[in-house]
Amino acid sequence: MKRVLRSANRFDDKLGGLFETLHGREEELQAAVNRLLGGLIDGTVNWAPQLGPMWNYDVCILPLIDKHSVVFRPNESKPKYIEIIYSGTGKKQAILDFAAATRIDMLNIEGPAD
């Protein structure tokens, strides 16, 4: 399934800043971007962890490079299963299945300082 990606200004700005921050690693970053966005476009990436609490139920997050992650919202998603995080918190995290999505909005890139 092919999808359409739309990017918010914040996403574009953060991606540009990340290229500056990772000076000397531009090829590695570009390869990571191509791999992640390519998978979202061609449908090979169909699920991801939900970002934050339930009021963000349709917002997902996937790792990009180092400790930077891409935040995005598919136009269609449903909970796939709940994963228990065993980092001492015992919190549950939903994994969202967005195989039926036809559009994905790229919202932000979060890093260690965010």
Phi and psi in radians as a Rosetta constraint file:
Dihedral C 1 N 2 CA 2 C 2 CIRCULARHARMONIC -1.579 0.35
Dihedral N 2 CA 2 C 2 N 3 CIRCULARHARMONIC 2.533 0.35
Dihedral C 2 N 3 CA 3 C 3 CIRCULARHARMONIC -2.235 0.35
Dihedral N 3 CA 3 C 3 N 4 CIRCULARHARMONIC 2.818 0.35
Dihedral C 3 N 4 CA 4 C 4 CIRCULARHARMONIC -1.806 0.35
Dihedral N 4 CA 4 C 4 N 5 CIRCULARHARMONIC 2.323 0.35
Dihedral C 4 N 5 CA 5 C 5 CIRCULARHARMONIC -1.870 0.35
Dihedral N 5 CA 5 C 5 N 6 CIRCULARHARMONIC 2.385 0.35
Dihedral C 5 N 6 CA 6 C 6 CIRCULARHARMONIC -2.132 0.35
Dihedral N 6 CA 6 C 6 N 7 CIRCULARHARMONIC 2.469 0.35
Dihedral C 6 N 7 CA 7 C 7 CIRCULARHARMONIC -2.070 0.35
Dihedral N 7 CA 7 C 7 N 8 CIRCULARHARMONIC 2.385 0.35
Dihedral C 7 N 8 CA 8 C 8 CIRCULARHARMONIC -1.376 0.35
Dihedral N 8 CA 8 C 8 N 9 CIRCULARHARMONIC 2.700 0.35
Dihedral C 8 N 9 CA 9 C 9 CIRCULARHARMONIC -0.958 0.35
Dihedral N 9 CA 9 C 9 N 10 CIRCULARHARMONIC -0.672 0.35
Dihedral C 9 N 10 CA 10 C 10 CIRCULARHARMONIC -1.066 0.35
Dihedral N 10 CA 10 C 10 N 11 CIRCULARHARMONIC -0.738 0.35
Dihedral C 10 N 11 CA 11 C 11 CIRCULARHARMONIC -1.073 0.35
Dihedral N 11 CA 11 C 11 N 12 CIRCULARHARMONIC -0.844 0.35
Dihedral C 11 N 12 CA 12 C 12 CIRCULARHARMONIC -1.053 0.35
Dihedral N 12 CA 12 C 12 N 13 CIRCULARHARMONIC -0.771 0.35
Dihedral C 12 N 13 CA 13 C 13 CIRCULARHARMONIC -1.103 0.35
Dihedral N 13 CA 13 C 13 N 14 CIRCULARHARMONIC -0.770 0.35
Dihedral C 13 N 14 CA 14 C 14 CIRCULARHARMONIC -1.155 0.35
Dihedral N 14 CA 14 C 14 N 15 CIRCULARHARMONIC -0.660 0.35
Dihedral C 14 N 15 CA 15 C 15 CIRCULARHARMONIC -1.153 0.35
Dihedral N 15 CA 15 C 15 N 16 CIRCULARHARMONIC -0.749 0.35
Dihedral C 15 N 16 CA 16 C 16 CIRCULARHARMONIC -1.062 0.35
Dihedral N 16 CA 16 C 16 N 17 CIRCULARHARMONIC -0.739 0.35
Dihedral C 16 N 17 CA 17 C 17 CIRCULARHARMONIC -1.141 0.35
Dihedral N 17 CA 17 C 17 N 18 CIRCULARHARMONIC -0.600 0.35
Dihedral C 17 N 18 CA 18 C 18 CIRCULARHARMONIC -1.175 0.35
Dihedral N 18 CA 18 C 18 N 19 CIRCULARHARMONIC -0.649 0.35
Dihedral C 18 N 19 CA 19 C 19 CIRCULARHARMONIC -1.086 0.35
Dihedral N 19 CA 19 C 19 N 20 CIRCULARHARMONIC -0.645 0.35
Dihedral C 19 N 20 CA 20 C 20 CIRCULARHARMONIC -1.237 0.35
Dihedral N 20 CA 20 C 20 N 21 CIRCULARHARMONIC -0.750 0.35
Dihedral C 20 N 21 CA 21 C 21 CIRCULARHARMONIC -1.105 0.35
Dihedral N 21 CA 21 C 21 N 22 CIRCULARHARMONIC -0.697 0.35
Dihedral C 21 N 22 CA 22 C 22 CIRCULARHARMONIC -1.677 0.35
Dihedral N 22 CA 22 C 22 N 23 CIRCULARHARMONIC 0.674 0.35
Dihedral C 22 N 23 CA 23 C 23 CIRCULARHARMONIC -0.905 0.35
Dihedral N 23 CA 23 C 23 N 24 CIRCULARHARMONIC 2.299 0.35
Dihedral C 23 N 24 CA 24 C 24 CIRCULARHARMONIC 1.653 0.35
Dihedral N 24 CA 24 C 24 N 25 CIRCULARHARMONIC -0.213 0.35
Dihedral C 24 N 25 CA 25 C 25 CIRCULARHARMONIC -2.105 0.35
Dihedral N 25 CA 25 C 25 N 26 CIRCULARHARMONIC 0.421 0.35
Dihedral C 25 N 26 CA 26 C 26 CIRCULARHARMONIC -1.039 0.35
Dihedral N 26 CA 26 C 26 N 27 CIRCULARHARMONIC -0.701 0.35
Dihedral C 26 N 27 CA 27 C 27 CIRCULARHARMONIC -1.150 0.35
Dihedral N 27 CA 27 C 27 N 28 CIRCULARHARMONIC -0.698 0.35
Dihedral C 27 N 28 CA 28 C 28 CIRCULARHARMONIC -1.122 0.35
Dihedral N 28 CA 28 C 28 N 29 CIRCULARHARMONIC -0.765 0.35
Dihedral C 28 N 29 CA 29 C 29 CIRCULARHARMONIC -1.136 0.35
Dihedral N 29 CA 29 C 29 N 30 CIRCULARHARMONIC -0.768 0.35
Dihedral C 29 N 30 CA 30 C 30 CIRCULARHARMONIC -1.065 0.35
Dihedral N 30 CA 30 C 30 N 31 CIRCULARHARMONIC -0.692 0.35
Dihedral C 30 N 31 CA 31 C 31 CIRCULARHARMONIC -1.123 0.35
Dihedral N 31 CA 31 C 31 N 32 CIRCULARHARMONIC -0.708 0.35
Dihedral C 31 N 32 CA 32 C 32 CIRCULARHARMONIC -1.146 0.35
Dihedral N 32 CA 32 C 32 N 33 CIRCULARHARMONIC -0.738 0.35
Dihedral C 32 N 33 CA 33 C 33 CIRCULARHARMONIC -1.087 0.35
Dihedral N 33 CA 33 C 33 N 34 CIRCULARHARMONIC -0.834 0.35
Dihedral C 33 N 34 CA 34 C 34 CIRCULARHARMONIC -1.051 0.35
Dihedral N 34 CA 34 C 34 N 35 CIRCULARHARMONIC -0.731 0.35
Dihedral C 34 N 35 CA 35 C 35 CIRCULARHARMONIC -1.124 0.35
Dihedral N 35 CA 35 C 35 N 36 CIRCULARHARMONIC -0.844 0.35
Dihedral C 35 N 36 CA 36 C 36 CIRCULARHARMONIC -1.205 0.35
Dihedral N 36 CA 36 C 36 N 37 CIRCULARHARMONIC -0.913 0.35
Dihedral C 36 N 37 CA 37 C 37 CIRCULARHARMONIC -1.159 0.35
Dihedral N 37 CA 37 C 37 N 38 CIRCULARHARMONIC -0.637 0.35
Dihedral C 37 N 38 CA 38 C 38 CIRCULARHARMONIC -1.061 0.35
Dihedral N 38 CA 38 C 38 N 39 CIRCULARHARMONIC -0.744 0.35
Dihedral C 38 N 39 CA 39 C 39 CIRCULARHARMONIC -1.142 0.35
Dihedral N 39 CA 39 C 39 N 40 CIRCULARHARMONIC -0.629 0.35
Dihedral C 39 N 40 CA 40 C 40 CIRCULARHARMONIC -1.197 0.35
Dihedral N 40 CA 40 C 40 N 41 CIRCULARHARMONIC -0.707 0.35
Dihedral C 40 N 41 CA 41 C 41 CIRCULARHARMONIC -1.196 0.35
Dihedral N 41 CA 41 C 41 N 42 CIRCULARHARMONIC -0.838 0.35
Dihedral C 41 N 42 CA 42 C 42 CIRCULARHARMONIC -1.464 0.35
Dihedral N 42 CA 42 C 42 N 43 CIRCULARHARMONIC -0.073 0.35
Dihedral C 42 N 43 CA 43 C 43 CIRCULARHARMONIC 1.542 0.35
Dihedral N 43 CA 43 C 43 N 44 CIRCULARHARMONIC 0.075 0.35
Dihedral C 43 N 44 CA 44 C 44 CIRCULARHARMONIC -1.310 0.35
Dihedral N 44 CA 44 C 44 N 45 CIRCULARHARMONIC -0.361 0.35
Dihedral C 44 N 45 CA 45 C 45 CIRCULARHARMONIC -1.774 0.35
Dihedral N 45 CA 45 C 45 N 46 CIRCULARHARMONIC 1.952 0.35
Dihedral C 45 N 46 CA 46 C 46 CIRCULARHARMONIC -2.128 0.35
Dihedral N 46 CA 46 C 46 N 47 CIRCULARHARMONIC -0.046 0.35
Dihedral C 46 N 47 CA 47 C 47 CIRCULARHARMONIC -2.645 0.35
Dihedral N 47 CA 47 C 47 N 48 CIRCULARHARMONIC 2.722 0.35
Dihedral C 47 N 48 CA 48 C 48 CIRCULARHARMONIC -2.822 0.35
Dihedral N 48 CA 48 C 48 N 49 CIRCULARHARMONIC 2.778 0.35
Dihedral C 48 N 49 CA 49 C 49 CIRCULARHARMONIC -1.162 0.35
Dihedral N 49 CA 49 C 49 N 50 CIRCULARHARMONIC 2.553 0.35
Dihedral C 49 N 50 CA 50 C 50 CIRCULARHARMONIC -1.277 0.35
Dihedral N 50 CA 50 C 50 N 51 CIRCULARHARMONIC 2.483 0.35
Dihedral C 50 N 51 CA 51 C 51 CIRCULARHARMONIC -1.559 0.35
Dihedral N 51 CA 51 C 51 N 52 CIRCULARHARMONIC 2.134 0.35
Dihedral C 51 N 52 CA 52 C 52 CIRCULARHARMONIC 1.226 0.35
Dihedral N 52 CA 52 C 52 N 53 CIRCULARHARMONIC -2.836 0.35
Dihedral C 52 N 53 CA 53 C 53 CIRCULARHARMONIC -1.281 0.35
Dihedral N 53 CA 53 C 53 N 54 CIRCULARHARMONIC 3.101 0.35
Dihedral C 53 N 54 CA 54 C 54 CIRCULARHARMONIC -1.079 0.35
Dihedral N 54 CA 54 C 54 N 55 CIRCULARHARMONIC -0.398 0.35
Dihedral C 54 N 55 CA 55 C 55 CIRCULARHARMONIC -1.260 0.35
Dihedral N 55 CA 55 C 55 N 56 CIRCULARHARMONIC -0.168 0.35
Dihedral C 55 N 56 CA 56 C 56 CIRCULARHARMONIC -1.848 0.35
Dihedral N 56 CA 56 C 56 N 57 CIRCULARHARMONIC 0.606 0.35
Dihedral C 56 N 57 CA 57 C 57 CIRCULARHARMONIC -1.001 0.35
Dihedral N 57 CA 57 C 57 N 58 CIRCULARHARMONIC -0.398 0.35
Dihedral C 57 N 58 CA 58 C 58 CIRCULARHARMONIC -1.867 0.35
Dihedral N 58 CA 58 C 58 N 59 CIRCULARHARMONIC 0.235 0.35
Dihedral C 58 N 59 CA 59 C 59 CIRCULARHARMONIC -1.848 0.35
Dihedral N 59 CA 59 C 59 N 60 CIRCULARHARMONIC 2.281 0.35
Dihedral C 59 N 60 CA 60 C 60 CIRCULARHARMONIC -2.023 0.35
Dihedral N 60 CA 60 C 60 N 61 CIRCULARHARMONIC 2.863 0.35
Dihedral C 60 N 61 CA 61 C 61 CIRCULARHARMONIC -2.481 0.35
Dihedral N 61 CA 61 C 61 N 62 CIRCULARHARMONIC 2.401 0.35
Dihedral C 61 N 62 CA 62 C 62 CIRCULARHARMONIC -2.395 0.35
Dihedral N 62 CA 62 C 62 N 63 CIRCULARHARMONIC 2.522 0.35
Dihedral C 62 N 63 CA 63 C 63 CIRCULARHARMONIC -1.166 0.35
Dihedral N 63 CA 63 C 63 N 64 CIRCULARHARMONIC 2.535 0.35
Dihedral C 63 N 64 CA 64 C 64 CIRCULARHARMONIC -1.949 0.35
Dihedral N 64 CA 64 C 64 N 65 CIRCULARHARMONIC -1.156 0.35
Dihedral C 64 N 65 CA 65 C 65 CIRCULARHARMONIC -2.723 0.35
Dihedral N 65 CA 65 C 65 N 66 CIRCULARHARMONIC 2.507 0.35
Dihedral C 65 N 66 CA 66 C 66 CIRCULARHARMONIC 0.873 0.35
Dihedral N 66 CA 66 C 66 N 67 CIRCULARHARMONIC -2.165 0.35
Dihedral C 66 N 67 CA 67 C 67 CIRCULARHARMONIC -1.839 0.35
Dihedral N 67 CA 67 C 67 N 68 CIRCULARHARMONIC 0.444 0.35
Dihedral C 67 N 68 CA 68 C 68 CIRCULARHARMONIC -1.779 0.35
Dihedral N 68 CA 68 C 68 N 69 CIRCULARHARMONIC 2.400 0.35
Dihedral C 68 N 69 CA 69 C 69 CIRCULARHARMONIC -2.280 0.35
Dihedral N 69 CA 69 C 69 N 70 CIRCULARHARMONIC 2.639 0.35
Dihedral C 69 N 70 CA 70 C 70 CIRCULARHARMONIC -1.667 0.35
Dihedral N 70 CA 70 C 70 N 71 CIRCULARHARMONIC 2.299 0.35
Dihedral C 70 N 71 CA 71 C 71 CIRCULARHARMONIC -1.880 0.35
Dihedral N 71 CA 71 C 71 N 72 CIRCULARHARMONIC 2.254 0.35
Dihedral C 71 N 72 CA 72 C 72 CIRCULARHARMONIC -2.594 0.35
Dihedral N 72 CA 72 C 72 N 73 CIRCULARHARMONIC 2.857 0.35
Dihedral C 72 N 73 CA 73 C 73 CIRCULARHARMONIC -2.284 0.35
Dihedral N 73 CA 73 C 73 N 74 CIRCULARHARMONIC 1.984 0.35
Dihedral C 73 N 74 CA 74 C 74 CIRCULARHARMONIC -1.359 0.35
Dihedral N 74 CA 74 C 74 N 75 CIRCULARHARMONIC 2.652 0.35
Dihedral C 74 N 75 CA 75 C 75 CIRCULARHARMONIC -1.303 0.35
Dihedral N 75 CA 75 C 75 N 76 CIRCULARHARMONIC -0.256 0.35
Dihedral C 75 N 76 CA 76 C 76 CIRCULARHARMONIC -2.465 0.35
Dihedral N 76 CA 76 C 76 N 77 CIRCULARHARMONIC 2.340 0.35
Dihedral C 76 N 77 CA 77 C 77 CIRCULARHARMONIC -2.752 0.35
Dihedral N 77 CA 77 C 77 N 78 CIRCULARHARMONIC 2.786 0.35
Dihedral C 77 N 78 CA 78 C 78 CIRCULARHARMONIC -2.568 0.35
Dihedral N 78 CA 78 C 78 N 79 CIRCULARHARMONIC 2.603 0.35
Dihedral C 78 N 79 CA 79 C 79 CIRCULARHARMONIC -1.059 0.35
Dihedral N 79 CA 79 C 79 N 80 CIRCULARHARMONIC 2.312 0.35
Dihedral C 79 N 80 CA 80 C 80 CIRCULARHARMONIC -1.619 0.35
Dihedral N 80 CA 80 C 80 N 81 CIRCULARHARMONIC -0.882 0.35
Dihedral C 80 N 81 CA 81 C 81 CIRCULARHARMONIC -2.893 0.35
Dihedral N 81 CA 81 C 81 N 82 CIRCULARHARMONIC 2.976 0.35
Dihedral C 81 N 82 CA 82 C 82 CIRCULARHARMONIC -1.874 0.35
Dihedral N 82 CA 82 C 82 N 83 CIRCULARHARMONIC 2.286 0.35
Dihedral C 82 N 83 CA 83 C 83 CIRCULARHARMONIC -1.915 0.35
Dihedral N 83 CA 83 C 83 N 84 CIRCULARHARMONIC 2.350 0.35
Dihedral C 83 N 84 CA 84 C 84 CIRCULARHARMONIC -1.619 0.35
Dihedral N 84 CA 84 C 84 N 85 CIRCULARHARMONIC 2.208 0.35
Dihedral C 84 N 85 CA 85 C 85 CIRCULARHARMONIC -1.499 0.35
Dihedral N 85 CA 85 C 85 N 86 CIRCULARHARMONIC 2.098 0.35
Dihedral C 85 N 86 CA 86 C 86 CIRCULARHARMONIC -1.735 0.35
Dihedral N 86 CA 86 C 86 N 87 CIRCULARHARMONIC 0.558 0.35
Dihedral C 86 N 87 CA 87 C 87 CIRCULARHARMONIC -1.498 0.35
Dihedral N 87 CA 87 C 87 N 88 CIRCULARHARMONIC 0.504 0.35
Dihedral C 87 N 88 CA 88 C 88 CIRCULARHARMONIC 1.593 0.35
Dihedral N 88 CA 88 C 88 N 89 CIRCULARHARMONIC -0.193 0.35
Dihedral C 88 N 89 CA 89 C 89 CIRCULARHARMONIC -1.612 0.35
Dihedral N 89 CA 89 C 89 N 90 CIRCULARHARMONIC -0.526 0.35
Dihedral C 89 N 90 CA 90 C 90 CIRCULARHARMONIC 1.251 0.35
Dihedral N 90 CA 90 C 90 N 91 CIRCULARHARMONIC 0.203 0.35
Dihedral C 90 N 91 CA 91 C 91 CIRCULARHARMONIC -1.256 0.35
Dihedral N 91 CA 91 C 91 N 92 CIRCULARHARMONIC 2.620 0.35
Dihedral C 91 N 92 CA 92 C 92 CIRCULARHARMONIC -1.721 0.35
Dihedral N 92 CA 92 C 92 N 93 CIRCULARHARMONIC 2.595 0.35
Dihedral C 92 N 93 CA 93 C 93 CIRCULARHARMONIC -2.345 0.35
Dihedral N 93 CA 93 C 93 N 94 CIRCULARHARMONIC 2.302 0.35
Dihedral C 93 N 94 CA 94 C 94 CIRCULARHARMONIC -1.437 0.35
Dihedral N 94 CA 94 C 94 N 95 CIRCULARHARMONIC 2.486 0.35
Dihedral C 94 N 95 CA 95 C 95 CIRCULARHARMONIC -1.829 0.35
Dihedral N 95 CA 95 C 95 N 96 CIRCULARHARMONIC 2.175 0.35
Dihedral C 95 N 96 CA 96 C 96 CIRCULARHARMONIC -1.739 0.35
Dihedral N 96 CA 96 C 96 N 97 CIRCULARHARMONIC 2.357 0.35
Dihedral C 96 N 97 CA 97 C 97 CIRCULARHARMONIC -1.725 0.35
Dihedral N 97 CA 97 C 97 N 98 CIRCULARHARMONIC 2.069 0.35
Dihedral C 97 N 98 CA 98 C 98 CIRCULARHARMONIC -2.139 0.35
Dihedral N 98 CA 98 C 98 N 99 CIRCULARHARMONIC 0.623 0.35
Dihedral C 98 N 99 CA 99 C 99 CIRCULARHARMONIC -1.042 0.35
Dihedral N 99 CA 99 C 99 N 100 CIRCULARHARMONIC -0.525 0.35
Dihedral C 99 N 100 CA 100 C 100 CIRCULARHARMONIC -1.499 0.35
Dihedral N 100 CA 100 C 100 N 101 CIRCULARHARMONIC -0.037 0.35
Dihedral C 100 N 101 CA 101 C 101 CIRCULARHARMONIC -1.169 0.35
Dihedral N 101 CA 101 C 101 N 102 CIRCULARHARMONIC 2.433 0.35
Dihedral C 101 N 102 CA 102 C 102 CIRCULARHARMONIC -1.939 0.35
Dihedral N 102 CA 102 C 102 N 103 CIRCULARHARMONIC -0.214 0.35
Dihedral C 102 N 103 CA 103 C 103 CIRCULARHARMONIC -2.469 0.35
Dihedral N 103 CA 103 C 103 N 104 CIRCULARHARMONIC 2.429 0.35
Dihedral C 103 N 104 CA 104 C 104 CIRCULARHARMONIC -2.255 0.35
Dihedral N 104 CA 104 C 104 N 105 CIRCULARHARMONIC 2.221 0.35
Dihedral C 104 N 105 CA 105 C 105 CIRCULARHARMONIC -1.698 0.35
Dihedral N 105 CA 105 C 105 N 106 CIRCULARHARMONIC 2.053 0.35
Dihedral C 105 N 106 CA 106 C 106 CIRCULARHARMONIC -1.420 0.35
Dihedral N 106 CA 106 C 106 N 107 CIRCULARHARMONIC 2.043 0.35
Dihedral C 106 N 107 CA 107 C 107 CIRCULARHARMONIC -1.717 0.35
Dihedral N 107 CA 107 C 107 N 108 CIRCULARHARMONIC -0.761 0.35
Dihedral C 107 N 108 CA 108 C 108 CIRCULARHARMONIC -2.879 0.35
Dihedral N 108 CA 108 C 108 N 109 CIRCULARHARMONIC 2.895 0.35
Dihedral C 108 N 109 CA 109 C 109 CIRCULARHARMONIC -2.158 0.35
Dihedral N 109 CA 109 C 109 N 110 CIRCULARHARMONIC 2.140 0.35
Dihedral C 109 N 110 CA 110 C 110 CIRCULARHARMONIC -1.806 0.35
Dihedral N 110 CA 110 C 110 N 111 CIRCULARHARMONIC 2.506 0.35
Dihedral C 110 N 111 CA 111 C 111 CIRCULARHARMONIC -2.320 0.35
Dihedral N 111 CA 111 C 111 N 112 CIRCULARHARMONIC -3.035 0.35
Dihedral C 111 N 112 CA 112 C 112 CIRCULARHARMONIC -1.015 0.35
Dihedral N 112 CA 112 C 112 N 113 CIRCULARHARMONIC -0.535 0.35
Dihedral C 112 N 113 CA 113 C 113 CIRCULARHARMONIC -1.450 0.35
Dihedral N 113 CA 113 C 113 N 114 CIRCULARHARMONIC -0.185 0.35
